[in-house]
Amino acid sequence: MRKAAAGITIAILAVVVLAADQFAKYLAIELLPPEQSVPVLGDFLQFYLVRNPGAAFSLGEGVTWIFTIAMSVVAVAIVVIAGRIGSRAWAVILGLLLGGVLGNLTDRLFREPGFAVGHVIDYISTPWMMPAIYNIADIFIVTMMIGVALLVLIGLRFDGTRERRDTAGADGDGAETDGADTAGADTAPQGTGETRDALFPEADPEAGAPPATDRPRGS
């Protein structure tokens, strides 16, 4: 995949996720009652509209600006890395991740109570899976971070090539073994045209036989 195409892919996916996240948050604010459970599929899926000043599980509510800085750094890092991407898998994952980060960063920057300390709109609740309430941006952030970990685990580089294990040691051991076998074959005695093991030379057919004597033939 060409780097230009990868950059375009990242940009398009980021915009799509950002738009979907902000539109869903708009609908949640307009249609859902604040802090009241709205069952969708029983306990499997519910809507519960909250404004979250902190991170997951409402951690760090008093230091919202730190999360704003952290998300800004992640977004800038992805944009910088985008110029090095030559892998379709990396382009897709980073594009979706960037969209999720920008979704929540937009809330931090432009929602109440003020610039850089805005509260993130959360509205999705799945009590059977986790007690936290989240949004579309959170879904893409978490799943794409898992995707990044998997690509690193399988050794896929940004340019699309794969890391290879160093086989020099294994090849060296094989070469030494082959040399030992060859040396043994060279020093082995020759019998009937076959190579013999030096530790087990061919037996002498005359060994142990009584000396030959001239005996008269029977009449």
Protein Blocks (a to p, Z undefined) as FASTA:
>chain_A
ZZklmmmmmmmmmmmmmmmmmmmmmmmmmmpcghiacdfkljlbccdddddfbdehhiak
llmmmmmmmmmmmmmmmmmmmmmpcbfklmmmmmmmmmmmmmmmmmmmmmcfbehiaccd
dfbdcfklomcdcdfklmmmmmmmmmmmmmmmnopafkopacdddfklmmmmmmmmmmmm
mmmmmmpccfehpacdfklccddfkgoiacdddddddZZ
